[in-house]
Amino acid sequence: MAPTGKAGIYRGSVKDFPDFNAEQDAEALYNAMKGFGSDKEAILDLITSRSNRQRVEICQAYKSLYGKDLIADLKYELTGKFERLIVGLMRPPPYHDAKEIKDAIQGAGTDEKCLIEIMASRTNRQMHALLAAYRDAYEKELEGDILGDTSGHFRKMLVVLLQGTREEDDVVSEDLVEQDAKDLLDAGEAKWGTDEAQFIYILGHRSKQHLRLVFDEYLKISGKPIEYSIRAELSGDFEKLMLAVVKCIRSTAEYFAERLYKAMQGLGTKDNTLIRIMVSRSEIDMLDIREVFRTKYEKSLYSMIKEDTSGEYKKALLKLCGGDDDAAGEFFPEAAQVAYRMWELSAVAVAKVELKGTVRPATNFNADGDAQVLRKAMKGLGTDEDAIISVVPYRSNEQRQQIIQAYKSHYGRDLLADLKSELSGSLAKVILALMMTPAQYDAKQLKKAMEGAGTDESILIEILATRNNREIQAINEAYAAVYQKSLEDALSSDTSGHFKRILVSLALGNRDEGAEDLTQAHEDAKKLADVSSGNTDSLETRFLSILCTRSYPHLRKVFQEFVKMTNHDVEHAIRKRMSGDVRDAFVAIVRSIKNRPAFFADKLYKSMKGIGTDDRTLIRIIVSRSESDLLNIRQEFIDLHEKSLHQMIEKDTSGDYRKALLAICGGQD
C-alpha cells in the first residue's frame, strides 16, 4: 500500500484493487491492444483503478505470458497526452521522477519549472529512491547531470536538496528557531547585498516543523513573510526554487493545488505539469490537494479538469482525481481544517505585513525649482514630456500640492490647466491624476462612474469597498466641495435596491475599527451561514450588516469561523447564493479584507490580459495605490501570475504613457 498521512490515514485517490490478479489484468491489456486499433477505454479503466505496486506486477506478468514489454506496447498503441499519462502511471514513482528530470535537462533548453517542482517537494526517502532510479535507468549520476546543466546559487540549492539530508526530528529548539530567523534577516533585509549561502543552508537542511516556526518568528521580527524577503533579495530561478521550497514547507498540498490551477488557468493547458502532478500525487496526497484546491479556488479540481481536457485523456485524469468535491453529498471534514489553518496563516500575515508604496517624498525637494522645470517644459512651441515625467511621478502627493502652489505664486497660472492644455491621451490622464489629492481623484472617478447614460458599477465597488474610514470621509468632503452634492445623494439617485444600500453603507465611512471579538465572530459566521429562511432580502441584509460595518481584523476571524462551520470559503457562498452587482460588491469587500494587494494585483492583471488594455482601470489603480501599497501589489502580482507588473506594463503600453506608468511602478522585480 502507498504512503499514509497523519495518524496513518491514507490520503491518495488510487488504492489497491481488491481481488487483484496480475495475469488476468495482463491478458485483458493484451486483448485490448490485439488486432486493428486498441480499446482505449478498457486500458484506462484497468490501469487507473490499480495501484502502482499492482501495475508493476502486471508488467512482470505481461512479460512472462507474452515475452513482450508492456510499456513498449502501450507506447506503440497509444498517442499524445493520453499515452504520456498512461505510460507515466506504469512506471514506479522514482523512475517516473527520473524520466521527468531527464526530459527536463536534455536537449537545447532546461525545463527549470519541472526541476523546481520535483526537487522542492520530495521527501528524503523519495530523493534517495530518485537518485537510485536515475542511476539504474540512465547509468549516470543525477548530481553530475544537474551540475552540468545548471549554474550559480540555483545549482547549489538543487545539489543540497538532492542529498536528501533534511532534518526530520520534530523536536524543535526555541533558541535555534530564533537564531535561524535572525540569521535569515541578517542575510537579506538587514544586509547590504545578500548572503545566499545562509538561505541555502537553513532552507535546505532544517526540518519542516522547525522551518514553519522560523517563518512565524521571521514575520514577528521583520514585519513581513519570508516570501516577501526572498522576492526582494533573490532573483531568477534561484528565487523561484526558494519560494517553492517555502511553499512546500508550509503546505505541500497547497503548493500542488496552486501548480494544478496555474496549469489549467487561462488559454491553453500545461499538460506536462498536469500529468506529472496527477500521476505523482495520486497515491500520496491527492485528497489533500483536492480539498485545498476547492477551498482556495472555489471550484473542484474535478470540475476544472472536466472543463479543460477532453476524450480518454480527460476520463483517465478524472479517475485519478477520484471524485468531484462540488457534487451533492461530497464533504470532507478535513477540508474545513485545512482551510481554517490557511485562514489563520493568512490572517496573521496580512495583519503584520507592512504596506509600502512605490512613490516616496523626493529628497532635497524644491517646489520652486520643480515649478520652473514644468513651466519651461510647457512654454513655447511643443511640450517636453520627458521633463514633466522626470518630475511629477517622482514626487509625493504632498510635494505635488506644494508645486501647484509655487507654480501659481511664480507664474499666476493654474498648473493643472496648463498640463491639461499641453498633454493629451493616456499620458495626460496619468499626470493629471497624480496632481490631484487622493480624495479629489477618487471623488472624480466616482462622479465619472455615475454620469452619463450608464453607471460603471465596478468603479463604485472598487473604490468604496477598498478605502478605510479616513479615506472615505476625505472623499465625501472632496465630492461635496467640487460637485455641490453629497456622495450619499449621488449614490442614492444613481443606484437602487440592495446594491444602493451596500454602497451607501460603505460611503458613510463608519466601519468599526476595533479588534476581533471571537464570541461575536462565531455569531456573525452563524448568521452568514444560515440559509434556512430562504428569504433573499434577509440574506442580503445579514451580509450587509456584517460585511459593511465590522472591523477588518474581526471579519478575518468571521471568515475563518465560516469555513470551519460550512467547509466553504465565504466568497464561494456569496457567488453561489447571490448575483449581479450585489454579489460583485460583497466579493470585492471579502477579497479586500482577505488580502487587499492581491485584490488589486488581480484587477491590474485583468486590465492588461487579452486583446486591448483597460487603461482607465490601469491608471486608476497605479495612481491611487502608488503611495499606499503598490510595492505589495507588485509582489502579489508576480506571485499570482509568474510575471512582474513592470514586464506586463512594458509589453502592454507604449511611449510617454508607458514611461510614466513605469516610473510610478518603480521596479522590475
Disulfide bonds with the S-S distance in Angstrom:
none
